[in-house]
């Protein structure tokens, strides 16, 4: 079925490009997209439309398609060239990409490469100092009475969010930029009426952090014979203080039959897992297995579009591109399974998803799922829960591929992405195993994390920060102890707080063992004013659901993927491979999927799969890495 869908995609792309007149241009050494656009009297965006890969840079001898129809429209006077408005520098940090840097400074990737020619030969590496040049727009010749500003569309933007950001309306935005009436292309430079000053800080997609922490959902657990306070804290991944605060009766001792209150989203810790098992070494093909994938291609929606809008959608629709990337990784997994001789039949269906609807339920009702051994998808959590509910009576495992949300629980629902609380818990488990002395500097706005520390990590010493971001360095020093690692958790994005914390820690290094820790991404640490050397010296550690893999096996996968798809795999393609391949391996162990995940943890290219049973039903993946910045500017896994 989906070979047909992909053929449709390819056909529609070809059909839309075939009817357009264009000129071929062979890139010469030293040429850039802006210089080529100027030569042909077109805009860089016109070139990007026909050559989407050029947004990642161009190499000599590359053949580009230049739209002739645009090139002929030269009767209008040529606008004056933009001039430099200011220049700054940026030090590259670990995990940054050209896209993320260009996005941060609101410049084009091509401008970044033009200002730093060594990027084309050496590539982007941590520690490099980049020159960032920002250009101011030349005055518009057609409307002398108005002033305009420009804005480059970034991932997550919508017409409404951009209009709201600049204090205008979607209608006015489309009037000023007729090209966006059909869609809002990523990387497109918008013209916006700038008669007054607007807030141009990036809009955060998603719910803002609430000023008050949400209530914790609790479940009841009945103590079994032989269980102790130690075994219970280990079972629930809770400290003794946290478990006792929820159940004061434990101070009198643990008794069989006691009913304890525990957080609903916690999962059991299994004693049976010893390290990671290479499942490819124990494949059994005695019985043929069947795997179903629900992937949101939304093909019917695409086929109803005009040819032009289909081509644009395939280039600009982020959700569709994510789906196709995941799908390409899954296909690599299916190919690998064939090489290993796994006896598995794979069916792929279009789940046709929105955030609240899916066609998966009608597909289930219209097909025989009696012999299905596992299902991956759909993508949205609410939809994967619907599928789990529909297949719960048949006890068919339904695996959520990408969502970290903690929604409804079903006995057959497997959350393959570690949830946020589990990620934080893993960091504390690591620090406790290392017998660490834990100190936390918490911004007053971070109420959720502060509440989490007070409820579940009562041994942590809290250092408060004033509303203006001030605190005394001695308030950290007084908690330091000798002969133990002093972990300082930084929960603030204020530059002044970061400098004070890191300066205090660096000064203390001659007398104490110290290490910086963050529990979640911190954008301020990515800015150039926070030197990378400051973070590597303190070996900044953080928990993560994935890790970069530079082993020979991972490199071979990347090469094979590029050979098949003509680009290197991104995070969604690798995720598609990891989850699909791990699921197929587990189905090939001569046991059920559930028996396999109860017996062994496993690891693929960038993900670990260590499922644990949730108290509320179903399973959660606790496969989490503790990573840290090393002084050689690489990210390493903590042991």
C-alpha positions as CSV (number, residue, x, y, z in Angstrom):
1,X,0.0,0.0,0.0
2,X,2.6,2.5,1.0
3,X,4.9,1.8,-1.9
4,X,2.0,3.3,-3.8
5,X,1.8,6.3,-1.5
6,X,5.6,7.0,-1.9
7,X,5.2,6.6,-5.7
8,X,2.5,9.2,-5.5
9,X,4.7,11.6,-3.6
10,X,7.5,11.2,-6.1
11,X,5.1,11.6,-9.1
12,X,3.6,14.7,-7.7
13,X,7.0,16.3,-7.0
14,X,8.1,15.4,-10.5
15,X,4.9,16.7,-12.1
16,X,5.0,20.0,-10.3
17,X,8.6,20.7,-11.3
18,X,8.3,19.4,-14.9
19,X,6.1,22.2,-16.1
20,X,8.3,25.0,-14.7
21,X,10.9,26.8,-17.0
22,X,14.3,26.9,-15.4
23,X,18.0,27.4,-16.2
24,X,20.7,25.1,-15.0
25,X,23.7,26.7,-13.2
26,X,26.9,24.9,-12.2
27,X,28.3,26.3,-9.0
28,X,31.8,27.7,-9.3
29,X,34.3,27.9,-6.5
30,X,33.6,30.7,-4.1
31,X,30.0,31.2,-5.3
32,X,27.2,31.5,-2.7
33,X,23.4,31.4,-3.1
34,X,23.1,35.2,-2.6
35,X,25.7,35.8,-5.3
36,X,24.1,33.4,-7.7
37,X,20.6,34.9,-7.0
38,X,22.0,38.4,-7.7
39,X,23.5,37.1,-11.0
40,X,20.2,35.8,-12.3
41,X,18.1,38.6,-10.8
42,X,16.1,36.2,-8.5
43,X,15.9,35.9,-4.7
44,X,17.7,33.3,-2.7
45,X,14.3,32.0,-1.7
46,X,13.5,31.4,-5.4
47,X,16.6,29.1,-5.6
48,X,15.8,27.4,-2.3
49,X,12.3,26.5,-3.6
50,X,13.7,24.5,-6.6
51,X,16.8,23.3,-4.7
52,X,15.8,22.6,-1.0
53,X,19.1,20.9,-0.2
54,X,21.0,24.1,-1.0
55,X,19.8,25.5,2.3
56,X,22.4,23.3,3.9
57,X,25.2,24.8,1.8
58,X,26.5,24.3,-1.8
59,X,29.7,22.8,-3.2
60,X,31.6,23.5,-6.4
61,X,30.2,21.7,-9.5
62,X,26.8,21.3,-7.9
63,X,24.1,21.9,-10.5
64,X,21.3,24.2,-9.4
65,X,18.0,25.0,-11.1
66,X,17.3,28.7,-11.5
67,X,13.7,29.7,-12.3
68,X,13.7,31.4,-15.7
69,X,10.2,32.8,-15.3
70,X,11.4,34.8,-12.3
71,X,14.7,35.8,-14.0
72,X,12.8,37.5,-16.9
73,X,11.0,39.9,-14.6
74,X,13.7,42.5,-14.5
75,X,11.8,45.6,-15.7
76,X,11.4,46.9,-12.1
77,X,14.3,49.0,-10.8
78,X,16.8,46.9,-8.8
79,X,16.6,47.5,-5.1
80,X,19.7,48.9,-3.3
81,X,21.9,46.2,-1.8
82,X,21.6,45.5,1.9
83,X,24.5,46.7,4.0
84,X,26.1,45.4,7.2
85,X,24.4,46.8,10.3
86,X,26.5,45.0,13.0
87,X,28.9,42.2,13.4
88,X,29.4,39.9,16.4
89,X,31.2,36.6,17.1
90,X,29.9,33.3,18.3
91,X,31.8,30.3,19.9
92,X,30.4,27.0,18.7
93,X,29.4,24.6,21.5
94,X,28.8,20.9,21.5
95,X,25.7,19.7,19.6
96,X,25.1,23.0,17.8
97,X,24.3,23.0,14.0
98,X,24.5,25.6,11.3
99,X,20.7,25.7,11.4
100,X,20.5,26.3,15.1
101,X,23.1,29.1,15.0
102,X,21.5,30.8,12.0
103,X,18.1,30.5,13.7
104,X,19.5,32.0,16.9
105,X,20.8,35.1,15.2
106,X,18.1,35.4,12.6
107,X,20.5,35.1,9.6
108,X,20.5,32.8,6.6
109,X,22.8,29.7,6.6
110,X,24.3,30.9,3.3
111,X,25.3,34.3,4.9
112,X,26.9,32.3,7.8
113,X,28.9,30.3,5.4
114,X,29.9,33.3,3.3
115,X,31.2,35.1,6.4
116,X,33.1,32.0,7.6
117,X,34.6,30.3,4.5
118,X,36.4,27.6,6.5
119,X,33.0,26.0,7.3
120,X,32.9,24.6,3.7
121,X,36.2,22.9,4.1
122,X,36.4,22.1,7.8
123,X,32.8,21.8,8.8
124,X,31.3,23.0,12.0
125,X,33.3,22.0,15.1
126,X,33.0,22.9,18.9
127,X,35.3,25.7,19.9
128,X,35.3,27.5,16.5
129,X,34.8,31.3,16.6
130,X,32.2,32.3,13.9
131,X,31.7,35.8,12.5
132,X,28.0,36.7,12.6
133,X,27.0,39.5,10.2
134,X,23.6,41.0,10.3
135,X,22.3,43.1,7.4
136,X,19.8,46.0,7.7
137,X,17.2,46.1,5.0
138,X,17.5,48.8,2.4
139,X,14.7,51.4,2.2
140,X,11.8,50.3,0.0
141,X,11.5,52.2,-3.2
142,X,7.8,51.7,-3.9
143,X,6.3,52.9,-0.6
144,X,8.3,55.9,0.7
145,X,5.9,56.6,3.6
146,X,6.2,53.3,5.4
147,X,9.0,51.5,7.2
148,X,9.5,47.8,7.2
149,X,11.4,45.2,9.1
150,X,12.2,41.6,8.0
151,X,11.8,38.3,9.9
152,X,13.0,34.9,8.8
153,X,10.5,32.1,9.4
154,X,11.8,29.5,11.9
155,X,10.6,26.0,13.0
156,X,7.4,26.3,15.0
157,X,6.2,29.6,13.5
158,X,2.6,30.0,12.3
159,X,1.0,32.9,10.5
160,X,-0.9,33.6,13.7
161,X,2.1,33.5,16.0
162,X,4.2,35.8,13.7
163,X,1.3,38.2,13.4
164,X,0.8,38.3,17.2
165,X,4.5,38.7,17.7
166,X,4.6,41.9,15.6
167,X,1.3,43.3,16.6
168,X,-0.4,42.9,13.2
169,X,-3.0,40.5,11.7
170,X,-2.7,37.4,9.5
171,X,-4.6,39.3,6.8
172,X,-2.1,42.2,6.8
173,X,0.8,39.7,6.9
174,X,-0.5,38.0,3.8
175,X,-1.1,41.3,2.1
176,X,2.5,42.3,2.6
177,X,3.7,38.9,1.7
178,X,1.5,37.3,-1.1
179,X,3.8,34.3,-1.3
180,X,2.6,32.9,2.1
181,X,-1.1,32.7,1.3
182,X,-0.8,28.9,0.6
183,X,1.7,28.1,3.4
184,X,4.4,29.6,5.6
185,X,7.7,28.3,4.3
186,X,10.5,27.6,6.7
187,X,13.4,30.1,6.0
188,X,11.2,32.6,4.1
189,X,12.1,36.2,4.8
190,X,8.9,38.1,5.7
191,X,8.3,41.8,5.1
192,X,6.5,43.3,8.1
193,X,5.2,46.8,8.7
194,X,7.6,48.2,11.4
195,X,6.0,51.6,12.1
196,X,6.3,50.8,15.8
197,X,8.7,48.7,17.9
198,X,7.7,45.1,18.4
199,X,9.0,42.3,20.7
200,X,11.0,40.0,18.4
201,X,12.1,37.4,20.9
202,X,11.3,33.9,19.8
203,X,7.9,32.5,20.7
204,X,8.0,29.4,22.8
205,X,5.8,26.6,21.4
206,X,3.8,24.8,24.1
207,X,2.4,25.7,27.5
208,X,4.2,28.2,29.6
209,X,5.5,27.0,33.0
210,X,2.7,27.5,35.5
211,X,3.6,29.6,38.6
212,X,2.3,26.8,40.8
213,X,3.4,23.2,40.6
214,X,0.6,20.8,39.6
215,X,-0.8,18.3,42.1
216,X,0.9,14.9,42.2
217,X,-1.3,12.0,41.3
218,X,-1.0,9.2,43.8
219,X,-1.8,5.5,43.7
220,X,-2.0,2.9,46.5
221,X,0.4,0.0,46.9
222,X,0.0,-2.8,49.4
223,X,3.2,-4.0,51.1
224,X,4.0,-7.7,50.5
225,X,5.6,-10.1,52.9
226,X,9.4,-9.7,53.3
227,X,9.5,-6.1,51.9
228,X,11.6,-3.6,53.8
229,X,12.0,0.1,53.7
230,X,15.2,-0.3,51.7
231,X,13.6,-2.6,49.1
232,X,10.6,-0.3,48.8
233,X,12.7,2.8,48.1
234,X,14.6,0.9,45.5
235,X,11.4,-0.5,44.0
236,X,9.9,3.0,43.5
237,X,13.1,4.9,42.8
238,X,12.3,7.2,45.8
239,X,14.5,8.3,48.6
240,X,13.7,7.2,52.2
241,X,12.7,10.7,53.1
242,X,10.4,11.1,50.1
243,X,8.6,7.8,50.7
244,X,8.2,8.6,54.5
245,X,6.9,12.1,53.8
246,X,4.1,10.5,51.7
247,X,3.5,7.8,54.3
248,X,4.3,9.0,57.9
249,X,3.3,5.6,59.3
250,X,6.6,4.2,57.9
251,X,8.4,5.8,60.8
252,X,6.9,3.1,63.0
253,X,8.3,0.4,60.7
254,X,7.2,-1.5,57.6
255,X,4.4,-4.0,58.1
256,X,2.9,-6.5,55.7
257,X,-0.5,-5.3,54.4
258,X,0.3,-1.6,54.9
259,X,-1.2,0.5,52.1
260,X,1.3,3.1,50.9
261,X,0.8,6.2,48.7
262,X,3.2,6.4,45.8
263,X,3.3,8.7,42.7
264,X,1.2,7.3,39.9
265,X,3.8,8.0,37.2
266,X,6.6,6.0,38.8
267,X,7.5,2.6,37.5
268,X,8.8,-0.6,39.2
269,X,12.6,-1.2,39.2
270,X,13.4,-4.7,38.0
271,X,16.1,-6.8,39.7
272,X,16.4,-9.2,36.8
273,X,18.2,-7.0,34.4
274,X,22.0,-7.3,34.3
275,X,23.4,-4.9,31.8
276,X,22.3,-4.6,28.2
277,X,21.7,-7.7,26.0
278,X,22.6,-7.9,22.3
279,X,19.2,-9.3,21.1
280,X,20.6,-10.0,17.6
281,X,22.6,-12.9,19.2
282,X,19.5,-14.9,20.3
283,X,17.1,-14.7,17.3
284,X,14.5,-17.5,17.0
285,X,12.5,-17.9,13.8
286,X,10.3,-20.8,14.8
287,X,7.1,-18.8,14.6
288,X,6.3,-16.0,12.1
289,X,5.5,-12.7,13.8
290,X,3.5,-9.7,12.6
291,X,4.3,-6.0,13.2
292,X,2.0,-3.1,12.3
293,X,3.2,0.5,12.0
294,X,0.7,3.4,12.1
295,X,2.4,6.4,10.5
296,X,0.7,9.7,9.8
297,X,1.4,10.3,6.0
298,X,-2.0,11.9,5.7
299,X,-1.9,10.9,2.0
300,X,-5.5,11.6,1.2
301,X,-5.0,15.2,2.3
302,X,-2.0,15.6,0.1
303,X,-3.6,14.1,-3.0
304,X,-6.5,16.6,-2.7
305,X,-4.0,19.5,-3.0
306,X,-3.0,21.2,-6.3
307,X,0.3,20.0,-7.8
308,X,2.0,23.2,-6.8
309,X,0.9,23.1,-3.1
310,X,1.8,19.4,-2.9
311,X,5.4,20.2,-3.9
312,X,5.5,23.0,-1.4
313,X,4.0,20.9,1.3
314,X,6.5,18.1,0.9
315,X,9.3,20.7,1.3
316,X,7.8,22.7,4.1
317,X,5.4,20.6,6.2
318,X,7.5,19.8,9.3
319,X,5.1,17.1,10.6
320,X,5.1,15.3,7.2
321,X,8.9,15.5,7.0
322,X,9.2,14.1,10.5
323,X,7.0,11.2,9.5
324,X,9.0,10.5,6.3
325,X,12.2,10.7,8.2
326,X,10.9,8.2,10.8
327,X,9.6,6.0,8.0
328,X,13.0,6.0,6.2
329,X,14.6,4.8,9.4
330,X,12.0,2.1,9.9
331,X,12.6,0.9,6.3
332,X,16.3,0.6,7.2
333,X,15.4,-1.5,10.2
334,X,13.2,-3.7,8.0
335,X,16.1,-4.2,5.6
336,X,18.4,-5.1,8.5
337,X,15.9,-7.6,9.8
338,X,15.8,-9.3,6.4
339,X,19.6,-9.5,6.5
340,X,19.5,-11.2,9.9
341,X,16.8,-13.6,8.6
342,X,14.0,-12.5,11.1
343,X,10.7,-14.2,10.3
344,X,8.5,-11.1,10.6
345,X,5.8,-9.7,8.4
346,X,5.4,-5.9,8.5
347,X,2.3,-4.0,7.6
348,X,2.3,-0.2,7.3
349,X,-0.9,1.9,7.5
350,X,-1.6,5.6,7.1
351,X,-2.9,6.8,10.5
352,X,-4.1,10.1,9.0
353,X,-3.7,12.0,12.2
354,X,-4.5,15.4,13.7
355,X,-3.9,16.2,17.3
356,X,-7.2,14.7,18.3
357,X,-8.3,12.4,15.4
358,X,-7.0,9.3,13.6
359,X,-8.2,6.8,11.0
360,X,-6.4,4.0,12.9
361,X,-9.5,2.9,14.7
362,X,-11.4,2.4,11.4
363,X,-8.4,0.5,10.0
364,X,-8.5,-1.8,13.1
365,X,-12.2,-2.4,12.6
366,X,-11.8,-3.1,8.9
367,X,-8.8,-5.5,9.2
368,X,-8.0,-8.7,11.0
369,X,-5.6,-7.9,13.9
370,X,-5.9,-11.3,15.6
371,X,-2.4,-12.4,14.5
372,X,-0.7,-9.0,15.2
373,X,2.1,-9.3,17.8
374,X,2.9,-5.6,18.2
375,X,1.9,-2.2,17.0
376,X,4.0,1.0,16.7
377,X,2.1,4.3,16.6
378,X,0.3,6.5,16.0
379,X,2.4,9.5,16.8
380,X,0.1,11.7,18.9
381,X,-0.3,10.4,22.5
382,X,-4.1,10.8,22.5
383,X,-4.3,8.7,19.3
384,X,-1.9,6.0,20.5
385,X,-4.0,5.7,23.6
386,X,-7.2,5.2,21.5
387,X,-5.4,2.4,19.6
388,X,-4.2,0.8,22.9
389,X,-7.8,0.9,24.2
390,X,-9.1,-0.7,21.1
391,X,-6.6,-3.6,21.2
392,X,-6.4,-4.0,25.0
393,X,-8.8,-6.9,25.2
394,X,-6.6,-8.8,22.7
395,X,-3.5,-7.8,24.8
396,X,-1.6,-6.6,21.7
397,X,1.3,-4.4,22.7
398,X,0.9,-0.8,21.4
399,X,4.1,1.2,21.5
400,X,4.1,5.0,21.6
401,X,7.0,6.1,19.4
402,X,7.7,9.8,20.2
403,X,5.5,11.2,23.0
404,X,6.8,11.9,26.5
405,X,3.3,12.7,27.7
406,X,1.9,10.7,30.6
407,X,-1.8,10.2,29.7
408,X,-4.2,7.4,30.2
409,X,-2.8,4.0,31.2
410,X,-3.6,0.7,29.5
411,X,-2.0,-2.6,30.3
412,X,-0.9,-3.0,26.7
413,X,0.5,0.5,26.3
414,X,4.3,0.9,26.1
415,X,5.9,4.4,26.4
416,X,9.1,4.1,24.4
417,X,10.2,7.7,25.2
418,X,11.4,8.2,28.8
419,X,9.1,10.6,30.6
420,X,10.4,13.9,32.0
421,X,10.1,12.8,35.7
422,X,12.0,9.6,34.9
423,X,14.7,11.6,33.3
424,X,15.2,13.8,36.4
425,X,15.0,10.7,38.7
426,X,17.8,9.1,36.7
427,X,20.1,12.0,37.4
428,X,19.4,11.9,41.1
429,X,19.9,8.1,41.1
430,X,23.3,8.6,39.6
431,X,24.3,11.3,42.1
432,X,23.1,9.1,45.0
433,X,25.0,6.0,43.8
434,X,28.1,8.2,43.7
435,X,27.4,9.2,47.3
436,X,27.2,12.8,46.2
437,X,26.5,15.9,48.3
438,X,23.7,17.6,46.3
439,X,23.1,21.3,46.3
440,X,20.5,23.1,44.1
441,X,20.4,26.8,43.0
442,X,16.8,27.3,42.1
443,X,15.2,30.3,40.4
444,X,12.0,31.5,42.1
445,X,10.1,31.1,38.7
446,X,11.0,27.4,38.6
447,X,8.2,26.4,41.0
448,X,7.7,22.9,39.5
449,X,11.3,21.8,40.0
450,X,11.4,23.4,43.4
451,X,8.3,21.4,44.4
452,X,9.7,18.2,43.0
453,X,12.9,18.7,45.0
454,X,10.9,19.4,48.2
455,X,8.6,16.4,47.7
456,X,11.0,13.7,46.4
457,X,14.6,14.8,47.0
458,X,14.6,16.0,50.6
459,X,18.3,15.5,51.0
460,X,19.1,18.3,48.5
461,X,20.3,21.6,50.0
462,X,18.3,24.4,48.4
463,X,19.9,27.8,47.6
464,X,17.3,30.4,46.9
465,X,17.6,33.1,44.3
466,X,16.0,36.5,44.6
467,X,13.4,37.7,42.0
468,X,16.1,40.0,40.6
469,X,18.5,37.1,40.2
470,X,20.8,37.8,43.2
471,X,22.3,35.5,45.8
472,X,25.5,35.4,47.8
473,X,28.2,33.0,46.7
474,X,28.8,31.9,50.3
475,X,25.3,30.4,50.3
476,X,26.7,27.7,48.1
477,X,30.1,27.4,49.7
478,X,28.7,26.7,53.1
479,X,27.2,23.4,51.8
480,X,30.4,22.1,50.3
481,X,31.9,19.0,52.0
482,X,35.3,17.4,51.6
483,X,36.0,13.8,50.4
484,X,32.7,13.7,48.5
485,X,31.7,14.9,45.1
486,X,29.7,18.1,45.5
487,X,27.0,18.2,42.8
488,X,25.6,21.7,42.2
489,X,22.3,21.6,40.3
490,X,21.7,24.9,38.3
491,X,18.0,25.7,37.8
492,X,18.2,29.2,36.5
493,X,18.5,30.9,33.1
494,X,19.7,34.2,34.5
495,X,23.2,35.0,33.2
496,X,24.3,36.6,36.4
497,X,23.3,33.6,38.4
498,X,25.1,31.3,36.1
499,X,28.3,33.4,36.3
500,X,28.1,33.5,40.1
501,X,27.5,29.7,40.4
502,X,30.3,28.7,38.0
503,X,32.8,31.2,39.4
504,X,32.1,30.0,42.9
505,X,32.6,26.4,41.8
506,X,35.8,27.1,39.9
507,X,37.3,28.9,42.9
508,X,36.4,25.9,45.1
509,X,38.0,23.3,42.9
510,X,41.3,23.6,44.7
511,X,39.8,22.4,47.9
512,X,36.7,20.4,46.9
513,X,35.4,18.0,44.3
514,X,32.7,19.8,42.4
515,X,30.6,19.1,39.3
516,X,27.9,21.2,37.6
517,X,24.5,19.6,36.8
518,X,21.4,20.6,34.9
519,X,18.2,18.7,34.9
520,X,16.7,20.1,31.6
521,X,17.9,22.1,28.6
522,X,19.1,25.6,29.5
523,X,19.1,28.0,26.5
524,X,21.3,30.6,28.3
525,X,24.2,28.1,28.4
526,X,24.2,28.1,24.5
527,X,25.0,31.8,24.3
528,X,28.5,32.9,23.5
529,X,28.9,34.9,26.7
530,X,28.9,31.6,28.7
531,X,32.2,30.2,27.5
532,X,32.2,26.5,26.6
533,X,35.5,26.1,28.5
534,X,33.6,27.1,31.7
535,X,31.2,24.2,31.3
536,X,33.8,21.6,30.3
537,X,36.1,22.6,33.2
538,X,33.2,21.8,35.6
539,X,32.3,18.7,33.5
540,X,28.6,19.8,33.3
541,X,26.4,16.7,33.5
542,X,22.8,16.2,32.4
543,X,20.3,13.3,31.9
544,X,19.2,12.5,28.3
545,X,16.9,10.1,26.5
546,X,19.4,9.7,23.7
547,X,23.1,9.9,23.1
548,X,25.4,10.6,20.1
549,X,27.1,7.4,18.9
550,X,30.4,7.6,17.1
551,X,31.2,3.9,17.1
552,X,32.1,2.2,13.8
553,X,28.7,0.4,13.8
554,X,26.9,3.8,14.0
555,X,29.1,5.3,11.3
556,X,28.3,2.3,9.0
557,X,24.6,2.9,9.6
558,X,25.0,6.6,8.7
559,X,26.9,5.7,5.5
560,X,24.3,3.1,4.5
561,X,21.5,5.5,5.2
562,X,23.1,8.2,3.1
563,X,23.7,5.8,0.2
564,X,20.0,4.9,0.2
565,X,18.5,8.4,0.9
566,X,21.3,10.8,-0.3
567,X,21.4,12.6,3.1
568,X,22.7,11.7,6.5
569,X,20.0,10.5,9.0
570,X,18.6,13.1,11.4
571,X,17.2,12.3,14.9
572,X,13.8,11.2,13.7
573,X,15.3,8.8,11.1
574,X,17.6,7.3,13.8
575,X,14.6,7.1,16.2
576,X,12.6,5.3,13.5
577,X,15.4,2.7,13.0
578,X,16.1,2.2,16.7
579,X,12.5,1.6,17.8
580,X,11.5,-0.5,14.8
581,X,14.6,-2.6,14.9
582,X,14.4,-3.1,18.7
583,X,10.8,-4.1,18.5
584,X,11.5,-6.6,15.7
585,X,14.4,-8.1,17.6
586,X,12.2,-8.6,20.7
587,X,9.5,-10.3,18.6
588,X,12.2,-12.7,17.4
589,X,13.3,-14.0,20.8
590,X,11.0,-17.0,20.9
591,X,8.8,-15.2,23.4
592,X,6.2,-12.5,23.6
593,X,7.1,-8.8,23.4
594,X,6.1,-8.4,27.1
595,X,8.2,-11.3,28.2
596,X,11.2,-9.9,26.3
597,X,11.0,-6.5,27.9
598,X,10.6,-8.0,31.3
599,X,13.7,-10.1,30.8
600,X,16.3,-7.7,29.2
601,X,17.3,-4.2,28.5
602,X,18.7,-3.4,25.1
603,X,20.4,-0.6,23.2
604,X,20.4,0.4,19.6
605,X,22.2,3.4,17.8
606,X,21.2,6.3,20.0
607,X,18.5,4.9,22.3
608,X,18.3,2.5,25.3
609,X,15.2,0.4,25.9
610,X,14.8,-0.6,29.5
611,X,11.0,-0.9,30.0
612,X,9.5,-1.1,33.5
613,X,6.0,-1.8,34.6
614,X,4.0,1.2,35.7
615,X,1.9,1.1,38.9
616,X,-1.0,2.6,36.9
617,X,-0.7,0.0,34.2
618,X,1.4,-0.5,31.1
619,X,5.1,0.0,30.7
620,X,7.5,3.0,30.6
621,X,11.0,3.1,29.2
622,X,13.6,4.1,31.8
623,X,16.5,3.8,29.3
624,X,18.2,7.1,30.2
625,X,21.8,8.3,29.8
626,X,23.9,10.5,32.1
627,X,26.1,12.6,29.9
628,X,28.7,15.2,30.6
629,X,30.9,17.8,28.8
630,X,34.5,16.6,28.9
631,X,37.5,18.9,28.6
632,X,38.4,17.7,25.1
633,X,35.1,19.4,24.0
634,X,33.3,16.1,23.5
635,X,30.2,14.7,25.3
636,X,30.8,11.4,27.1
637,X,28.6,9.0,28.9
638,X,29.1,8.9,32.7
639,X,30.0,5.5,34.2
